[in-house]
């Protein structure tokens, strides 16, 4: 099957999963209900409320989150020459978690609200992203920068553990629910922010295609081709940090998307051309997240199942397969 057919099939699969995601759930909502909820919205109609205010924003959030995290993972794997690199490895997600934990401890009511959690998570992601960029200016080795990111993540995790011991039951519950990850908290008023910032990162990544393709050949060959490896690395880290930060802020930390999906795309398309890999990661990431959240909606009839649990159950075995395939 050639690349065009693979892309056509992938887009068809994406459309199918969008439909499945919209139709699945504890309440049966027909396509006619969705149409009427936009054309003739009735706030007293339960089906209209569920379709318009809950399921459509959740579906769009799943697409944005899956695409953004997959692209961030692809960028990390390319610049670090490591198929197991992911956005979280630089400590951006842990930075978000640290600031959420810190602000929840203040007792200020604003920080316990949705916008308060989002603001604190965004601030943490931004500061840790800037910190990584600062180190990237002085560290030449990819491995050293990777270790710095891991150490920052470990420091943050240790600090979070200390904060949790001082938290009361209500604060601890709020923080724990946020760390589980969820796509159902994003509303229509929040969607434009998530969408615009994610689109900025996605569009910016397409301007790096030539440089990323050159980096695959190694830093020396990239330099011969006129590519500034250090500059490319910093821009890629910035894009990955923005994407990871904004998605983590709105949805909480979500595991394994950034590792599993880019590797799956490489297996399917069998190419190192980042024009194909970026587009493939966006599509496959959306499909993967829609599938995982459809599973959540199918089994979570009376209890809340964290999206992290499903992404980990599916993603972890695939990552083990990648490790065995690459290094066995």
N, C-alpha and C positions, 0 to 999 in steps of 0.2 A: 504494500500500500504506500503510495507516494505521500509527500508532506501535505499537499493540498487536500487529499482525501482524508488524511488523519485530522486535519484542522476542521474540515466539514463535519466529520463524525463527532469530534469533540464538542463543537458548537451545538450539534443536535442533542447530544447527551446533556449539555448544560441546560438547554431549553426544557428537556424532559424533567430534569431535577428541579427546575424552577416551578414547573407545574405540580410535581409531586409535593414539594415543600409547601406550596400554597394550599393544597387540598388535604394534606394529612393533619391530624390533630384530634383532640377529644370532641370537638364540635364539627359537624359536617357543614362545610361551606361550599356552595356550588360556584361555578364560574359566573353564572348569572348574578349571584350575590356580589361577587367582586365588581362586576360591571356596574351594577346599580349603586354600589357603595361610593362610586366615583361620579356617576352621572346624576343619580337621584339620592344623594346621601340623606339618610334618616337617622338622627342621633338616638331615636327611641328604638330602632331596630337592632336587636342584639347581633344578628349576623353581619350587619353593616359595620357595627363597632369593631367586631372581631376582625373582619376582613380589612377594613380601611385603617384602623388605628393600631392593630397588633400584628397581623400576619404580613402585610406588605412591608412595613418598616423592618420587620425581622428578616424577611427574605432579602431585602436590599442590604441589610447589615451583614448577613451571611456572605453575600457576593463580595462586598467591599473588604471584609475582614479576611476571607480566604485568599482573595487576589493579592491584597497588600502584604500579608505575612509570607505568602509564597514568593513574591517578588523580592522581599527583603532577604529571605533565605537564599535565593539564587545569587543576589549580589554578594552576600557574605561568603558563599561557597566559592565564588569566582575570585574575589580579591584575596582570600586566604588560602586558595588552592587546596581546599579541604571540603570533601563532600558531606562532612558531618557538622560543618559550621552552620549557625543559625542566628537569627536576630537576638535571641535572648543571651547568647554567649558573650555579648559585649556589655551586659549588665543593664541595658536600657529598661527591660521589663522589670527587673529587680529594683531599679531606681524608682520606677513608678510605684511599685509595691511599698518601698521604703517611705516615700512621701505620703502615700495614702495612710499608712500606719501611723506616721508622725502626726498628721493633721487630725486623724480620728481621735488621737489621745488628747488634743487640746480642749475638747469638750465644747467647742464652738459649734452651734447648731448648723451653720452654713456648711461645714465640712462633712456633715452626715447626710446632706442632701445629695441628689444625683449630680447637680452641677458642681457641688463641693468636691465630691469624689473625683469627677472628671478633671477639675482644675488642678487638684493636688497631684493626680497621676500624670497629667501633661507637664506640670512643672518638674516633677522628678525625672521624667523621660528626657525633657529638654536639657536639664542640667547635666545629667549623666551622658547624654549625647555630646554636649559641648566638652565635657571632660575627656571623653574618648578622642574627640577631634584634637584636643590640646595635646594629648599624648602622641597622637598620630603625626604631629608636626616634628617630633623629636625622635621617634622610634622608627628605624628603618626596617627591622625584621617583622614580617607578618606574624611569626610565632610569638614574638615578644608582646606585640599589641594584643594578640589573642589571649595571652596569659594575663595581661593587665585587665582585660575585660572580665576574665574569669575571677580574678582576685577582687575586683570591684563588686561583682555579683556575690561572692562569698562574704565580703565585708557587709554588704547590705542585708543579706540573709541573716547574718549573725545579729546585726542591730535590730532587725525585725523580731527575732526570737526574744531579745531582751525586752522590747516594747510590749510584746504580747504578754509577758509575765506581769506587767503592770496594768494591763487593760482590764476593765470591768467586763462583765458578761455581755452587755449590749454592744460595746465597742468591738469586742472580740468576734461576736457574731457578724457584725457588719463587715468587718475586714475579711473574715473567712468566706462569707458569701461572695464578696468581690473577687477574691483570689480563685474561686471555683470557675469563673468565666461564664458569661451569659450573653446571648444575643437579643434577649427580649426586653432589655432596659432602654434601648435607643428609641426615641420618639421622633415624630416628624419634625419637631422644632430643632432637634439635635442632628438629624440626618445631613442637612446641608454642610455643617462644619466637618463632619466625618467624611463626607463625599468630596468636598472641595480640597481638603488637605491631602487626602489619599490620591486624588487625581493629579495634584501637583507633583507628588512623588513618582507616580506612574509615568506621567508625561516626561519628567526630567530623566527617568531611566532610559528612555528611548534615545536621548542625546548621547548616552554613554556607550551605545552599541559597538561602535568602531573601536573604542578604547578597551572595552571588555573583551572583544574578540582578540585583540592584540595581547592582552594580559594572559590569555589562555596559552599563548606560545612561550610565556616566560618573560620576566622583567627585562632581560637583555635584548631579546627580540622585539619586545614592545618599544624599547628605547630606540632601536634601529628604525622602527616604523614611525618614529616621531611622537610616541605616546608618553606623556608624563605620568608614570606609574603612581607617584606619590599623590599628585593632584587627583587622579582618578580614584585612588583609594579613599581619599578624604571626602570626595563628592558622593561616592557610593555609600560610605558609612553615614553621611548626613541623610541621604535618601532613606536608607534602611532604618535609621533612628527615628525619622519623622513618621514613617509608615508604622513602625512597631509602637512608637509612643502614642500616636493618635488612636490606634486600634486597641491597645492595652487600656488606655484611658476610658474608652467607651464600653469595652467588652470584657475587661479584665484580662489577665494573662491566659493565653491559649497556647498549648504545647503541641509540638511535633509537626505542625503545618509547614513551618519554615524549613525543616529538615527533609521531610518525606516527599513533599510535592515536587520540588526542583529535581530531585533524583529520579522520581517517576517520569517527569517530562523528558529527562535525558535518555532514559531507557526506551521510551516510546518513540521519540523523534530521532534518536541516534545522531545527534549533531552537537557542535559547539558554537554554532551561530546564534548569538544572543538575540537577534531579531526574532528568531523562532522560539528560543528558550523563554524570553520574556513574555511573548504572547501566549505560549503554552502554559507557563506558570500562572498567568492571570486566569486562564480558562480552567485549568485543572484545579487550581486553588479554590475557585468559586464552586466547582462541582464537589470537591472534597468537603468543603464546609457545609454546603447545602445538604449533602448526604448525611453528615454527622448530626446536623441539627434536625433533620427529618427523623433520624433514629431517636433523638431526644424527645421530640414531640410525640412519637409513636408510643414510647414507653412511659413517658412522664404524664400519666393521666391524673394522678393524685399527689405526686411528690415532684420536687424540682431535681432534675438530674443535671449536674454541671457538664457543660460542653467539653471541658477539659478531660473528663473521664472517657468520653467517646473518642475524642481525637487521639488520646493516649493509647486506648485499647486497639485502635486501628493503625495508628502511626508507629507505635513501638515495634511490633513484629516486622513491619516493612523496613525500618531502620536496621534491625538485626539482620535481615536478609541482605541489605546493602553492604553491611560490614562483612558478612560471610562471603559475599560475592566478590568484594574488592580485595580482601586481604587473606582469603583462605588459600 
